[in-house]
Amino acid sequence: MGLKSNLHNFREKNKDKKWLPAFSAIHTFLYLPNETTHNGTHIKAADDLKRTMNIVIMAMVPCLLFGMFNAGYQHHLAFGDIQQATGGFFSSQFWTMDNFMVGFWKVLPLVIVSYGVGLLIEILFAMKNKHEVEEGYLVTGMLVPLIVPIDTPLWMLAVAVAFGVVIGKEVFGGTGMNILNPALTIRAFLFFAYPTWMSGDKVWVSGAKGRDEAIAVAKEAGTSLDGLDAISGETILGSLAQNNSSMLDSAGDLWNAFYGIIPGSIGETSTLLILLAGLFLVFTKIGSWRIMLSSAIGALVMGLIFNGVVSSEWISSSSKFYGLMSTPFWHHLLIGGFAFGTVFMATDPVTASQTNKGKWIYGFLVGFISIMIRVFNPAYPEGVMLAILLMNVFAPTIDHYVVQGNVKKRLKRLKVKTA
Amino acid sequence: MSKDIKIKKGLDIKLVGEADKTVEQAIVSNFCTIRPEDFHSVIPKLIAKEGTRVKAGDVLFYNKDIEAMKFVSPVSGEIVEIERGPRRRIDAIKIQADKPQSHKDFGKFNMNSDAASTKAHLLASGCWAFIKQRPYDVIANPEKSPKSIFISGLSTAPLAADLDFVLAGKEEALQAAVSALSKLTEGQVHIGVGSNNSPLASMNDATIHNVSGPHPAGNVGTHINKLDPVNKGETVWTVNAQDLVVIGELLLTGKFNAERIVALAGSSVKKPRYFKTIIGSEVATMIYDNGVEKGGNDRIISGNVLSGKQLKPDGSLGFYDNVLTVIPEGDDYEFFGWNKPVFNKISTSRAFTFSWLNPKKKYELNTNTNGEHRAFVVTGSYEKVFPLDIYPMQILKACKYEDLDEMEALGMYEVAPEDFALTEFICVSKQPHQDIIRKGLDLMLKEIG
C-alpha cells in the first residue's frame, strides 16, 4: 500500500508541474493508472498501448540474446580463438558464456544509449507539448541496437537516435503521426552519414576494424605484422554482391544462415528466431500477418523473376548483378535483414498502410522492392531498409485509393438512386 | 421483401449481472425528472413554470425550431424545480408526482387517418420525441419524409434488456404504432428480429428481417447499413421497440403512458431483475433495495455500459433508456497492470490477455480505462468489430480534423455514435470514439443541416 499511495499523493501534489510527464512515465510503468471512463463506453478492453508495445519487445528479446552470443562467436571465430561450431543452432560451441559476454558488453551499451537518448528526447517533447510520454519509442529503442553493426561507435548512435527521433517523429507530432519508421530513419541516417562504419566487410565482426587500424599503424611504424592478419567478416549478401562464390553452397551453410550463425547486424541474422517472433506477433494479434505474408510473397516473386532472367541467359555471368540474380529465389528470405525488416519494421502500424487491402499491396511492394534494390545496388546490398522507407512514403497513397473505393461505392449508390 | 441480416464482425461482451426474467413493480418515484439534454440538439422553450400543476401528457416545453414538436410530462403532479445551467440553459425539469396519477386524454385515434394528421397527433402528444432520424442521430425532422423506418427488435448490447421479454403481451400497442408509422414513409418499415418468438415478428405493415450475429447485430445502425444505407440528402427514421408501446397506447387509449419495463443489471447489483417504472423516475427507487450498496463505489449508468450515461445516486432514468446498469468503479491502481497476464478482463487480442481461451465466460468489468489516452497507433483492430461498410479509423480521423467533405464521403450520414461503441471499447489508444462521432455529427448538422 505504501508505495501506491505515496506515488498517488506525490502525483496529486505536483499535478501542474512541468515535469509531470516524466514522473508519469515511471508511475504508469509501475502501476496501471487509476483513470476511469466518463461518458462513452463505461468499460474498456484490457489492452493499452503499453501492453501492445511490450509484446513487440518481448518478441525481440530472443533476437537480442542470440545477437549477443553470435557477436561473441563471430569475434572469436574471426580471431582464430575457436573453431567453426559444428551442429548449427544447437552446438554447445556456440552457446558459450565466453561468446555471450563478448556480445553482452558490446551490445548492452548500444541498448543503453539508444533508450537513454531516445527517451530523454521523448520526455522533453512530452513536457514541451504537455502530453504523456507515448510508448512508441519503447519498440524503436529496442529495434535500433538490433539493426546496427556491432562496432558502431556510441556517439554515432547517439547522434543518429537524436536525429531520427526529432526529424523522423517529433516534428510530425510524435507517436502515431510520423510518416517514416523512426528506427529505419535512424538506420538510414547512420548509413548515409557514416557509410564506412555501416557497410563493407570490416564492420560485421567485432574488432575487425580495430585490427585494420592496428595493421595500418604497424605498417606506418614499420614494425612486425606478426599475428596481425587482416580480418574479413563479410556477410553473405556482401559476397554475393561482389559476385564471389556463394557462401551458401552446402546445406550446412543454408542451415547456418537460417539459424543466424553468420555475420550481420546484431539482431537480424537469425531467421529462425525472427520467424518464431513473427508467429508470436501474429498469434497475439499484434503484428499484421497480411503485411508479413505479402512481403514474403513479394520477395519471392522478385527473386523468381531474377532467376528467370538468369536462366533465360539474358545476362552473362560477368555481369555485376549475376551473383545476386542467380541466387535461388528463396535464399533471399534467409540472408540479410529481410526477415527482420518484414516482421518488425514493415509491420509498424503507424507507417504501414492502415487498411487491410492496403496492407496486402504495401507488404507485397516492400518485399518486391527489397529484393530489387538488393540486386541492383551492389554498393549497399541490403534493400529492405530503403524499400520499407520508400513504401512508408507511399502507404498513405495506397490507403487513399483503397478508401476511395469505398467512397466511390457510396457515390454510385447515390447515383443509382437519383437516376 | 424480407432479407436476413447475418453479421460476422462484432463482439459479444458477456458481463456478470444479467437481469433475471422477473418483473417487479418499482417503488413509485416521488419525483420525475426530464432532462432536455436527452433530446440532442433540441433547444427547449418552456411552457410550464415552477409551481404549475400538470397531468401526464401535458406539455412541458416545445422545440424552439419546430414549434409543433411538444415534449410532455410523463407524470401528473407539480413542477417543483427548473434547474438551469450556464447561460440559463435548462438542465432539468423536476416534477413532484401525485399519488393517484391522472392523464390528459388525447382521445382514441382514428387509425384510418392520413399521414398528416398522424404526424400532427404524434407531435402534439409528445410521442414524436421517440422518433429519431439519421443522419445526425437526432429527433426526426417532421418536415422531411423518410425513405424508410427502422425498428430493432433485438438487443445485443451487454446486459441489455431482453426485448422479447419486455414486449411480451404488448402486441396490440406495437401493431398500432407500426401501422401508424408505416403511413409516414413512402418506403417500408423494417423490423429486425432475433427470432420468431419476438412479439414483433408477426407485425403487419412492416418487413420483418431475421438478424443474427454478435453485437452490434441488434443496433439499428447495422440494419440500416445492411438493408438501406442513407445517402446524401436522404433520411431514415428509427424508433426504439419499447417506445413503440408508448406510441401505440397513445393511439389506442388516448393516454401518454410513460410506463416501461426496465432491466436493472450489472455486477454491483445483488438481485438483477426487471422493474416496471416510469420514464424520468429516480433510480434510487430501484437500485438500493436490490443489493446496490448505498454510498458504495459504483458507477450507475442509465442505459447500457457501452453508450449509457453516468448518473449520480440521485439521478433519474433517461428518456430513451430501458436498462439501468451498475458496475464497480475502477479508480484504483494496478501494480504492473500493463504487462502482467490478464485473465479477468476482456480483450480482442491475445497479448497475454486470455479472454480468447474461454469465450463463454462472463466478466466483471469495472470502469478503469486500462491505460491512458494515446494517439491512434494500432490499425486493423476496429474493422474486426465493426460490421458497417465504412472505414472506422478514417472517418474518426476526418471528424477530428473536421473535414466536412471527407466526413460526407466516408459515410457520416449513415452513422450514430452508438455504432462506434465497440471500436471505442477495444481501442488500444483509449480514444473517445462516440464523442468524436457526436461532435462530427453536430458540426455537420450546423454547417450542412
Interface residues (C-beta under 8 A of the other chain):
Chain A: K4 L7 H8 T28 F29 L30 Y31 L32 P33 N34 E35 T36 T37 H38 N39 G40 T41 H42 I43 K44 A45 A46 D47 D48 L49 K50 R51 T52 N54 I55 E132 E134 E135 G136 G173 G174 T175 G176 M177 F283 T284 K285 I286 S288 R290 P349 V350 A352 Q354 T355 N356 K359 D399 V403 N406 V407 K409 R410 L411 R413 L414 K417
Chain B: I13 L15 P158 P229 N231 K232 G233 E234 R299 I301 V305 L306 S307 G308 K309 Q310 T325 I327 E329 G330 D331 D332 Y333 E334 F335 F336 G337 W338 N339 V342 K345 I346 S347 T348 S349 R350 A351 F352 T353 S355 L365 N366 T367 N368 T369 N370 G371 E372 H373 R374 A375 F376 V377 V378 T379 G380 S381 E383 D389 I390 Y391 M393 Q394 A409 L410 G411 A421 E424 F425 I426 C427 V428 S429 K430 P432 H433 Q434 D435
